[in-house]
Amino acid sequence: MTQPSYQIVREAAVVRLSGDFDINARDEMRAALLEAVRSAPAEVVVDFAGAAFLDSEAMGALIEGLNAGREAGVPLRIVNARGIVHRVLDVSGVLELFNG
């Protein structure tokens, strides 16, 4: 008799970013990413659809979230980065770290 097999996959956690992400938003961004990782989803999707600006402080928070995800075995992926946000992520190499 063949036994059925199944797999339970937790859905992705989505962190939606809207506005400008600089030193003033760094701690809030870091907290949201770490909370998403701690919820133990299959992956964390960082959605930049509403983001207009991103600086190095915010990129540092992104990398902290990425490192926490790697330690927890939860991949992070960036989606919908456009314009200057995409350019900053791409030129800095951060985009490749997440989606590479």
Residue frames as a rotation matrix with the C-alpha (Angstrom) as fourth column:
MET 1
0.584 0.812 0.000 0.00
0.812 -0.584 0.000 0.00
0.000 0.000 -1.000 0.00
THR 2
-0.372 -0.688 0.623 1.38
0.677 -0.660 -0.325 3.42
0.634 0.301 0.712 -0.98
GLN 3
0.035 0.307 -0.951 1.31
0.886 -0.450 -0.112 6.14
-0.463 -0.839 -0.287 1.65
PRO 4
0.693 0.217 0.688 0.42
0.560 -0.764 -0.322 9.61
0.455 0.608 -0.651 0.53
SER 5
-0.335 -0.794 -0.508 3.01
0.931 -0.362 -0.047 12.30
-0.146 -0.488 0.860 1.11
TYR 6
0.695 0.532 0.483 2.48
0.584 -0.810 0.052 15.95
0.419 0.246 -0.874 1.63
GLN 7
-0.514 -0.849 -0.126 4.40
0.815 -0.437 -0.381 19.04
0.268 -0.298 0.916 2.45
ILE 8
0.680 0.654 -0.331 3.25
0.726 -0.664 0.180 21.97
-0.102 -0.362 -0.926 4.52
VAL 9
-0.419 -0.796 0.437 4.86
0.833 -0.528 -0.163 25.19
0.361 0.296 0.884 3.35
ARG 10
0.083 0.394 -0.915 4.43
0.690 -0.686 -0.232 28.41
-0.719 -0.612 -0.329 5.29
GLU 11
0.707 0.254 0.660 3.61
0.675 -0.521 -0.522 31.37
0.211 0.815 -0.540 3.15
ALA 12
-0.339 -0.865 0.371 5.95
0.728 -0.490 -0.479 34.27
0.596 0.108 0.796 2.68
ALA 13
0.254 0.283 -0.925 6.05
0.746 -0.666 0.000 37.19
-0.616 -0.690 -0.380 5.06
VAL 14
0.134 -0.148 0.980 5.87
0.823 -0.534 -0.194 40.47
0.552 0.832 0.050 3.15
VAL 15
-0.096 -0.223 -0.970 7.49
0.685 -0.722 0.098 43.67
-0.722 -0.655 0.222 4.40
ARG 16
0.381 0.321 0.867 6.01
0.872 -0.438 -0.221 46.53
0.309 0.840 -0.446 2.37
LEU 17
-0.387 -0.627 -0.676 8.11
0.751 -0.640 0.164 49.68
-0.535 -0.444 0.718 2.37
SER 18
0.412 0.568 0.712 6.65
0.833 -0.552 -0.042 53.08
0.369 0.610 -0.701 1.57
GLY 19
0.993 -0.028 -0.112 8.34
0.015 -0.931 0.364 56.47
-0.114 -0.363 -0.925 1.67
ASP 20
0.431 -0.900 0.068 11.94
-0.538 -0.317 -0.781 57.49
0.724 0.300 -0.621 2.24
PHE 21
0.939 -0.185 -0.288 14.34
0.329 0.724 0.607 55.13
0.097 -0.665 0.741 3.96
ASP 22
0.195 -0.873 0.447 17.26
-0.192 -0.481 -0.856 56.92
0.962 0.081 -0.261 5.53
ILE 23
-0.780 -0.603 -0.168 18.86
0.053 0.204 -0.978 57.12
0.623 -0.772 -0.127 8.97
ASN 24
-0.615 0.607 0.503 15.52
-0.789 -0.454 -0.414 58.21
-0.023 -0.652 0.758 10.48
ALA 25
0.481 0.848 -0.223 13.76
-0.863 0.503 0.048 55.07
0.153 0.169 0.974 9.24
ARG 26
-0.315 -0.752 -0.579 16.64
-0.629 0.622 -0.466 52.62
0.711 0.217 -0.669 9.78
ASP 27
-0.892 -0.103 0.440 15.60
-0.432 0.478 -0.765 51.26
-0.131 -0.872 -0.471 13.20
GLU 28
0.039 0.989 0.145 11.97
-0.707 0.130 -0.696 50.82
-0.707 -0.075 0.704 12.20
MET 29
0.429 0.039 -0.903 12.99
-0.835 0.400 -0.379 49.03
0.346 0.916 0.204 9.01
ARG 30
-0.632 -0.736 -0.243 15.38
-0.538 0.642 -0.546 46.75
0.558 -0.214 -0.802 10.90
ALA 31
-0.676 0.430 0.599 12.70
-0.512 0.310 -0.801 45.90
-0.530 -0.848 0.010 13.47
ALA 32
0.397 0.877 -0.272 10.17
-0.807 0.193 -0.557 45.03
-0.436 0.441 0.785 10.74
LEU 33
0.180 -0.407 -0.896 12.64
-0.735 0.550 -0.397 42.78
0.654 0.730 -0.200 8.93
LEU 34
-0.833 -0.547 0.081 13.73
-0.447 0.579 -0.682 40.98
0.326 -0.604 -0.727 12.10
GLU 35
-0.335 0.804 0.491 10.12
-0.634 0.194 -0.749 40.47
-0.697 -0.562 0.445 13.17
ALA 36
0.525 0.517 -0.677 9.32
-0.851 0.311 -0.423 39.02
-0.008 0.798 0.603 9.75
VAL 37
-0.255 -0.711 -0.655 12.27
-0.585 0.653 -0.481 36.62
0.770 0.260 -0.583 9.97
ARG 38
-0.874 -0.106 0.474 11.29
-0.476 0.381 -0.793 35.55
-0.096 -0.918 -0.384 13.50
SER 39
0.102 0.987 0.123 7.81
-0.870 0.148 -0.470 34.60
-0.483 -0.060 0.874 12.26
ALA 40
-0.538 -0.515 0.668 9.56
-0.231 0.851 0.471 31.69
-0.811 0.099 -0.577 10.46
PRO 41
0.606 0.732 -0.310 7.94
-0.506 0.054 -0.861 31.94
-0.614 0.679 0.403 7.04
ALA 42
0.667 -0.357 0.654 9.14
0.645 0.716 -0.267 30.10
-0.373 0.600 0.708 3.95
GLU 43
-0.368 -0.775 0.513 10.67
0.881 -0.467 -0.074 33.41
0.297 0.425 0.855 2.84
VAL 44
0.110 0.343 -0.933 10.54
0.508 -0.826 -0.243 37.14
-0.854 -0.447 -0.265 3.52
VAL 45
0.008 -0.011 1.000 9.65
0.957 -0.291 -0.011 39.35
0.291 0.957 0.008 0.58
VAL 46
-0.319 -0.178 -0.931 10.80
0.501 -0.866 -0.006 42.95
-0.805 -0.468 0.365 0.90
ASP 47
0.176 0.552 0.815 8.47
0.984 -0.118 -0.133 44.98
0.023 0.825 -0.564 -1.32
PHE 48
-0.613 -0.545 -0.571 9.88
0.536 -0.819 0.206 48.36
-0.580 -0.180 0.794 -2.35
ALA 49
-0.183 0.581 0.793 6.87
0.948 -0.110 0.299 49.37
0.261 0.806 -0.530 -4.49
GLY 50
0.786 0.604 0.133 6.16
0.536 -0.773 0.339 52.44
0.307 -0.195 -0.931 -2.36
ALA 51
0.339 -0.744 -0.576 9.74
0.645 -0.262 0.718 53.41
-0.685 -0.615 0.391 -1.56
ALA 52
0.979 0.053 0.199 11.07
0.179 -0.695 -0.696 56.64
0.101 0.717 -0.690 -3.05
PHE 53
0.380 -0.879 0.287 14.53
-0.689 -0.476 -0.546 56.88
0.616 0.010 -0.787 -1.46
LEU 54
0.949 -0.189 -0.251 17.09
0.297 0.800 0.521 54.58
0.102 -0.569 0.816 0.15
ASP 55
0.503 -0.833 0.228 20.40
-0.755 -0.553 -0.354 55.49
0.421 0.006 -0.907 1.76
SER 56
-0.281 -0.762 -0.583 23.32
-0.324 0.648 -0.690 53.54
0.903 -0.005 -0.429 3.20
GLU 57
-0.730 0.072 0.679 21.83
-0.676 0.063 -0.734 53.47
-0.096 -0.995 0.002 6.71
ALA 58
0.344 0.929 0.137 18.69
-0.841 0.369 -0.394 51.75
-0.417 0.021 0.909 5.42
MET 59
0.424 -0.278 -0.862 20.82
-0.552 0.675 -0.490 49.38
0.718 0.683 0.132 3.34
GLY 60
-0.702 -0.688 0.186 22.61
-0.531 0.331 -0.780 48.46
0.475 -0.646 -0.598 6.56
ALA 61
-0.286 0.703 0.651 19.25
-0.774 0.231 -0.589 47.52
-0.565 -0.672 0.478 8.08
LEU 62
0.640 0.490 -0.591 18.46
-0.761 0.508 -0.403 45.43
0.103 0.708 0.699 4.98
ILE 63
-0.064 -0.772 -0.632 21.73
-0.461 0.585 -0.667 43.56
0.885 0.249 -0.394 5.33
GLU 64
-0.756 -0.122 0.643 21.08
-0.652 0.228 -0.723 42.95
-0.058 -0.966 -0.251 9.03
GLY 65
0.267 0.932 0.243 17.73
-0.803 0.355 -0.479 41.43
-0.533 -0.067 0.843 8.06
LEU 66
0.550 -0.148 -0.822 19.41
-0.636 0.564 -0.527 39.33
0.542 0.812 0.216 5.39
ASN 67
-0.542 -0.833 -0.107 22.00
-0.507 0.426 -0.749 38.04
0.670 -0.352 -0.654 7.87
ALA 68
-0.502 0.454 0.736 19.29
-0.730 0.233 -0.643 37.23
-0.463 -0.860 0.215 10.43
GLY 69
0.588 0.754 -0.294 17.38
-0.782 0.436 -0.445 35.38
-0.207 0.491 0.846 7.72
ARG 70
0.157 -0.620 -0.769 20.43
-0.564 0.583 -0.585 33.37
0.811 0.525 -0.258 6.75
GLU 71
-0.795 -0.463 0.391 21.03
-0.564 0.329 -0.757 32.40
0.222 -0.823 -0.523 10.38
ALA 72
-0.289 0.794 0.535 17.39
-0.610 0.278 -0.742 31.32
-0.738 -0.540 0.404 10.70
GLY 73
-0.791 -0.048 0.610 17.28
0.358 0.773 0.524 29.57
-0.497 0.633 -0.594 7.32
VAL 74
0.363 0.931 -0.031 14.75
0.616 -0.265 -0.742 32.08
-0.699 0.250 -0.670 5.98
PRO 75
-0.522 -0.583 0.623 15.63
0.851 -0.310 0.423 33.59
-0.053 0.751 0.658 2.58
LEU 76
0.100 0.491 -0.866 14.88
0.221 -0.859 -0.461 37.26
-0.970 -0.146 -0.194 1.89
ARG 77
-0.359 -0.117 0.926 13.98
0.929 0.057 0.367 38.55
-0.096 0.991 0.088 -1.55
ILE 78
-0.540 0.140 -0.830 13.60
0.000 -0.986 -0.166 42.12
-0.842 -0.090 0.532 -2.84
VAL 79
-0.267 0.516 0.814 10.78
0.958 0.235 0.165 42.95
-0.106 0.823 -0.557 -5.26
ASN 80
0.582 0.704 0.406 9.44
0.786 -0.615 -0.061 46.07
0.207 0.355 -0.912 -6.98
ALA 81
0.055 -0.628 -0.776 12.54
0.466 -0.671 0.577 48.23
-0.883 -0.394 0.255 -6.50
ARG 82
0.502 0.205 0.840 12.32
0.858 -0.238 -0.455 51.00
0.106 0.949 -0.296 -9.08
GLY 83
0.848 -0.095 0.522 14.03
0.041 -0.969 -0.242 54.22
0.529 0.227 -0.818 -10.03
ILE 84
0.148 -0.839 0.523 16.66
-0.729 -0.450 -0.515 55.56
0.668 -0.305 -0.678 -7.67
VAL 85
0.422 0.046 0.905 15.96
-0.791 0.507 0.343 52.80
-0.443 -0.861 0.251 -5.13
HIS 86
0.957 -0.073 0.282 16.72
0.190 0.890 -0.414 50.12
-0.221 0.449 0.866 -7.71
ARG 87
0.623 -0.759 0.188 19.81
-0.079 -0.301 -0.950 51.98
0.779 0.577 -0.247 -8.86
VAL 88
0.156 -0.548 0.822 21.19
-0.953 -0.303 -0.021 52.31
0.261 -0.780 -0.569 -5.32
LEU 89
0.581 0.126 0.804 20.52
-0.486 0.846 0.218 48.63
-0.653 -0.518 0.553 -4.58
ASP 90
0.966 -0.180 0.187 22.03
0.258 0.597 -0.760 47.54
0.025 0.782 0.623 -7.88
VAL 91
0.505 -0.814 0.287 25.16
-0.293 -0.475 -0.830 49.73
0.812 0.335 -0.478 -7.86
SER 92
0.160 -0.422 0.892 25.92
-0.985 -0.125 0.118 48.84
0.062 -0.898 -0.436 -4.23
GLY 93
-0.649 -0.372 -0.663 25.61
-0.430 0.899 -0.084 45.11
0.628 0.231 -0.744 -4.93
VAL 94
-0.709 0.428 0.561 22.87
-0.533 0.195 -0.823 44.70
-0.461 -0.883 0.090 -2.32
LEU 95
0.295 0.873 -0.388 20.30
-0.932 0.173 -0.319 43.61
-0.211 0.455 0.865 -4.90
GLU 96
0.055 -0.374 -0.926 22.52
-0.582 0.742 -0.334 40.73
0.812 0.557 -0.177 -5.94
LEU 97
-0.884 -0.384 0.268 22.96
-0.423 0.409 -0.809 39.65
0.201 -0.828 -0.523 -2.30
PHE 98
-0.349 0.849 0.397 19.20
-0.613 0.113 -0.782 39.25
-0.708 -0.516 0.481 -1.95
ASN 99
0.643 0.758 -0.113 18.23
-0.522 0.325 -0.789 37.92
-0.561 0.566 0.604 -5.35
GLY 100
0.061 -0.760 -0.647 21.49
-0.991 0.030 -0.128 36.41
0.116 0.649 -0.752 -6.55
